[in-house]
Amino acid sequence: MSVDTLTHSAHGAGDYNASESNWAGAKSPFKTSYGKIMIWYFLLSDAFTFASFLIAYGALRFSSPSWPVPDFVFSTAPFGIHNLPIFGGKAPLIFVTFMSFLLIASSVTMVRAVQEGHRENKNGVVFWMILTIIGGLGFLGCQAWEWANLIGKEHMTITTDPFGTYTESGTYLNEDGTLSSETFEAGEGYLLHKIGAGHGDDTGHASPYHKAGNYPGAVVDDKGFIHRKYKTADGVVKSQAFGPKAFGALFFFITGFHGFHVFTGVIFLIIICINVASGLYMKRKNGHEMVEKMGLYWHFVDLVWVFVFLAFYLL
């Protein structure tokens, strides 16, 4: 055998061995760590879960003849603010807009934390992560107030929905059965009040303590809710009905499920922030990959809120 043949054989064996070593394991073909791939798998499965919930909400929402009007249901804010006048008009969703701003701003600070992690700047990561934690806690606090207001003052539960919309136009009746001066159009929102509750009338939520006598022609059901009689254009006498039960159940379940994600995210942010401050990730010299993985989760939670906000507060 010639020297050239031996040399060619040696190079061929070397090429084969080099190729074999690339597939020997411990190296990702996508140049991505195992942890990042797993977090993407989790986010993908979680996206399917949220999508199924929101699709179910949409199916029920558009198959129901009566559904609460978001501008009416979510028009209140802390400190007695109701339909805050702004830019010459009303801003009924000012509070939930503030909630959304907190979450979106926390996503921006999370981006900065990841950037500082790539630069191995421990102090920078801690600073921006603390701001992210504050934003997450602020969002949770706002959601807790919203739930307390809807449950405690508006008496909405998973089985009782005092909010609804009229399916046809009509005029309220007085106690003697005559027509009052209060009329309404189909699609307008209403709220069934409870006796002794400290929220407002049918056009707002800020009037003082009231009783059934404040509403001429009103009746009280066995739950203490005040219903008002009205007459349609066809002369049919009816009474305000409860809104669809599904609204309360879907609202508390879906927003609660998202809130749980935010809560667990805040817990992990705190743990990871402590680890960053201790210098644990500096020793690994991998660009603070754990912070980056946490950032992926936090951006996902932020993105999901955009769809939840659209479904419940805008449609």
C-alpha positions, 0 to 999 in steps of 0.5 A, a space after each residue: 500500500 502506498 504512502 498516499 493511500 495510507 495518508 488518505 485513509 488516515 484523513 478519512 478516519 479522522 473525518 469520520 471520527 470528527 463527524 461521529 463526535 458531533 453526534 455523540 451527545 451533550 451538544 444541542 443541535 439548535 445551539 440552545 440549552 436544555 433549560 431554554 428548550 424546556 421553558 419553550 415547551 412549557 410556554 407552548 402548552 400553556 398557550 394552548 390552555 389559555 387559548 382554549 379558555 378564551 375560545 370558550 369565553 368567545 363562544 359563550 359571549 357571542 351566543 348569548 342574547 344578553 351580555 354585560 357591557 365592559 364600559 359599565 361593569 368596569 367603570 369604577 376605580 379606587 377612591 370613589 372614582 367613576 367614569 373619570 372625565 378625561 379629554 372632554 369625555 369619559 374614561 370608564 376603563 381607566 383603572 384596568 388601563 393602569 393595571 395593564 400599564 404596570 404589567 407592560 412596564 414590568 415586561 420592559 424592566 425584565 428586558 433590561 434585566 436580561 440585557 444586564 445579565 448578558 453583560 454579567 452586570 450583577 447589580 444591574 440585573 438586581 436593580 431591574 428585577 426589583 422594578 419588575 417585582 414591584 410592577 408584578 405586585 402592583 398588578 396583583 394589588 390592582 386585581 385584588 381590589 377589582 375582585 373585592 369591588 365586584 364581589 363585595 360591592 357589586 355582588 357578582 359571584 361565579 353563579 350570580 351576575 347582576 350585570 346584563 344588557 337589555 334585549 329590547 328597548 323599553 320604559 320604566 314603570 312607576 308604582 301605579 303602573 304608569 310610564 316614568 320618564 326613564 327610558 332605555 335602549 336595547 343593548 344598554 347595560 344595567 346592574 341589579 342592586 341589592 338592598 342596603 348596598 352602598 353603590 349607585 343607581 342604574 347609571 352609576 356606582 357612586 350614589 349613597 345607601 338606598 332601598 327598594 323605595 328609591 326605585 318606583 315600581 321596583 320589586 325585590 327577589 328572594 336574594 334581596 336584589 332590586 328589580 325594576 319593572 318596565 314596559 316594552 314598545 309592544 306593551 309587554 310588562 317585564 322586569 330586569 333579569 339577572 345577566 348570564 351566569 357564565 360571565 361571572 364564572 368565566 371572569 373569575 376563573 380566567 383572570 384568576 388563572 392569569 393572576 396565578 401565573 403572575 403570582 408564581 412569576 413574582 415568587 420566582 422573580 424574588 428567588 432568582 433575584 436573591 440568587 443573582 445578588 448572592 453571585 450564584 449565576 456569576 460563577 456559572 458564567 453563562 450570561 445569567 441564563 436563568 434570568 433569561 428563562 424567567 424573562 421568557 415566562 414573564 413576557 408570556 404572562 404579559 402577552 396573555 394579558 393582552 388577549 384577556 384584556 381584549 376579551 373581557 374589557 374591550 369586546 
